[in-house]
């Protein structure tokens, strides 16, 4: 990790950075990501996508920016909810309706979501998440008894 990435991570783990990630980035990133085809966000070079799910209760499309990591051709999402003790709404939407749309540069398109439940696979994916952003460890501590779900997005078979 370069100096810029280390500085960005330190900032994100500070109270002001936490506030920025919760309040400002979610407002800046949608227009930035749409304007750049999913290539640039307010926390560039950290990978951020626009994820469109189908609402579990409403059936309506729901779109929001999310950090992600890559694992081969797949994408991995971390349902940390900033360390809250409840799962994020987007995760509940994926459980109810696993077909999603992603705007993330060359990785844009349709995907199917599955939760990573195999312990060895989950441990490997969690290590990848911590390598990308050590703050996920902070979130894990704040989440209490909740295990933070990891979700794999895979392209559907043709």
C-alpha positions in Angstrom: 0.0 0.0 0.0 1.4 3.4 -1.0 1.5 6.5 1.1 -1.7 7.9 -0.3 -3.6 4.6 0.5 -2.2 4.4 4.0 -3.2 8.0 4.7 -6.7 7.4 3.3 -7.1 4.4 5.5 -5.9 6.3 8.6 -8.3 9.1 7.8 -11.2 6.7 7.4 -10.6 5.1 10.8 -10.6 8.5 12.6 -13.9 9.9 13.8 -13.9 12.6 11.1 -13.2 10.0 8.5 -16.0 7.7 9.8 -18.3 10.7 9.5 -17.1 11.4 6.0 -17.6 7.8 4.9 -21.2 7.7 6.4 -22.4 11.2 5.5 -20.4 12.7 2.6 -19.1 9.8 0.4 -22.6 8.3 -0.1 -23.7 11.6 -1.5 -20.7 12.3 -3.7 -20.1 8.8 -5.0 -23.3 8.2 -7.0 -22.9 11.1 -9.4 -19.1 10.5 -9.6 -19.5 6.8 -10.4 -22.3 7.5 -12.9 -20.2 10.2 -14.6 -17.1 8.0 -14.9 -18.9 4.7 -15.7 -18.1 3.4 -12.3 -14.3 4.0 -12.4 -13.8 7.0 -10.0 -15.2 7.6 -6.5 -14.5 10.0 -3.7 -12.2 7.5 -2.1 -10.3 6.6 -5.3 -8.3 4.2 -5.7 -10.4 2.2 -3.2 -12.9 0.2 -5.4 -16.5 1.5 -5.1 -19.4 0.3 -7.1 -23.0 1.3 -7.5 -25.0 -1.7 -6.5 -28.7 -2.0 -7.5 -30.8 -4.5 -5.6 -34.5 -5.3 -5.5 -36.1 -4.2 -2.3 -37.1 -7.2 -0.1 -40.4 -5.6 0.9 -41.2 -3.2 -1.9 -39.8 -5.0 -4.9 -38.5 -1.6 -6.1 -34.9 -1.0 -7.3 -32.5 0.3 -4.6 -29.1 1.7 -5.6 -26.2 2.7 -3.4 -22.5 3.0 -3.5 -20.5 0.2 -1.8 -16.8 -0.7 -1.4 -16.0 -4.1 -2.9 -13.0 -6.3 -3.5 -12.2 -8.7 -6.3 -11.6 -12.4 -6.2 -10.9 -13.6 -9.7 -13.9 -12.7 -11.8 -16.1 -12.4 -8.7 -16.8 -9.4 -6.5 -17.0 -9.6 -2.7 -19.2 -7.3 -0.6 -18.8 -6.9 3.1 -22.1 -6.3 5.0 -20.4 -4.5 7.8 -23.0 -1.7 8.2 -20.2 0.4 9.8 -20.1 -2.0 12.7 -23.7 -1.6 13.7 -25.4 -4.6 15.4 -27.9 -5.1 12.5 -27.4 -6.1 8.9 -27.6 -3.4 6.3 -30.8 -3.2 4.2 -28.9 -4.0 1.0 -27.9 -7.4 2.5 -31.5 -8.2 3.4 -32.4 -7.3 -0.2 -29.8 -9.6 -1.6 -31.0 -12.5 0.6 -34.6 -12.0 -0.8 -33.6 -11.2 -4.4 -30.0 -12.3 -5.3 -30.0 -10.9 -8.8 -28.2 -7.5 -8.8 -26.8 -4.9 -11.2 -23.3 -3.4 -10.7 -21.8 -0.3 -12.1 -18.0 -0.7 -11.6 -16.1 0.2 -14.7 -15.2 -3.0 -16.7 -16.8 -5.1 -14.1 -20.3 -3.6 -14.6 -23.2 -5.8 -15.4 -25.6 -8.4 -13.9 -24.5 -10.7 -11.1 -25.9 -13.3 -8.7 -25.3 -12.9 -5.0 -24.5 -15.7 -2.6 -23.4 -15.5 1.0 -19.9 -17.0 1.7 -20.7 -19.6 4.4 -17.9 -22.1 4.0 -15.6 -21.3 6.9 -12.3 -21.6 5.0 -13.6 -19.6 2.1 -15.0 -17.0 4.5 -11.7 -16.7 6.4 -9.8 -16.2 3.1 -12.3 -13.5 1.9 -12.2 -11.8 5.3 -8.4 -11.6 5.1 -8.8 -10.0 1.7 -11.2 -7.5 3.2 -8.9 -6.6 6.1 -6.0 -6.3 3.6 -8.0 -3.8 1.6 -9.3 -1.9 4.7 -8.1 -2.8 8.2 -11.1 -0.8 9.6 -13.3 -3.8 8.9 -11.7 -5.3 12.1 -12.9 -2.2 14.0 -16.4 -2.8 12.6 -16.2 -6.5 13.6 -15.5 -5.4 17.2 -18.4 -3.0 17.2 -20.9 -5.4 15.7 -21.2 -7.3 18.9 -22.5 -10.8 18.5 -23.3 -10.2 14.8 -21.1 -12.0 12.3 -20.5 -9.7 9.4 -21.8 -11.4 6.2 -19.6 -11.6 3.2 -21.3 -11.8 -0.1 -19.9 -13.1 -3.4 -21.2 -11.7 -6.6 -20.7 -14.0 -9.6 -21.7 -13.5 -13.2 -24.7 -15.7 -14.1 -24.1 -18.7 -16.3 -25.3 -18.0 -19.9 
